[in-house]
Amino acid sequence: MQTTFKIEGEYIELVKLLKITGLCDTGGMAKIVTAEGRISVDGHTELRKRCKIRRGQVVVFDDHAVEVV
């Protein structure tokens, strides 16, 4: 399943994106799944919780993908 998310500024931190889009219920859960290596950004595993996600990037968690626009 793929959705889109529009950011207002230049970027959004990965854990904030996971929480705002509903992929994770809490910020704590977002930090845990990121540390476990369950998140990929543009096809690469991302372990940095505060990774800056910018327009055009795709974040995947389990079978959900979010394209940032």
N, C-alpha and C positions, 0 to 999 in steps of 0.2 A: 504494500500500500504506500503510495507517495502523495505527500501534501506539499504545499508551498507556505512559506512564512516570510512576510515582508518586514525587513528591519528599517528602523527610522534613522539610525546613525550610520557610522562607518562600519561597525562590527557589533557582534553580540558574543559574550562568552559562552562556551560550549554548555556548561552546566545550566546556565540561565535559559538557553534555548531548549534544552531537554525538558526543563520544568514548565516553561511558558507554553510549549506545544503539547504538553500533556503526555509526552513519552515517559516521563518519570513523575511520580506523585509529589515528591519533595526534592529539595536541593540536595539533601543527604543521600537520597537514593541515586540521584544523578552522579554524585561524586563517586559512589561505590561502583556503579556499572562502568563508569569511565576508568577507574583504577583497575577493574577486572579485565579491561581490554575488550569490552563488548560493544564499543562505539567505533564506527569508522567514519572518516571524513574524506570524501573524494576517493574512496576505495582503499584507504590506508588506516590501520588501527591507530586511534588517537588516545593517548594516556594523559594528556595535559588537560586538567579540569578547566583551566582558564584560557584555553586555546581560543583565539579570536576567529570567529566564523564570519566570513564576508559574503557579499552577494555572489551568486553563481556557484557556491559550494553546496554539496549534498552530504547530509549527515544521516547515517543509517544506524538504527538500533533494532535488533531482532529482525522482524520483517517489515518494519516501518522506515520510510525514507522521508526526509524533509529537505526540500530544495529552498535555499535562501535566496530571496529576490529583493 
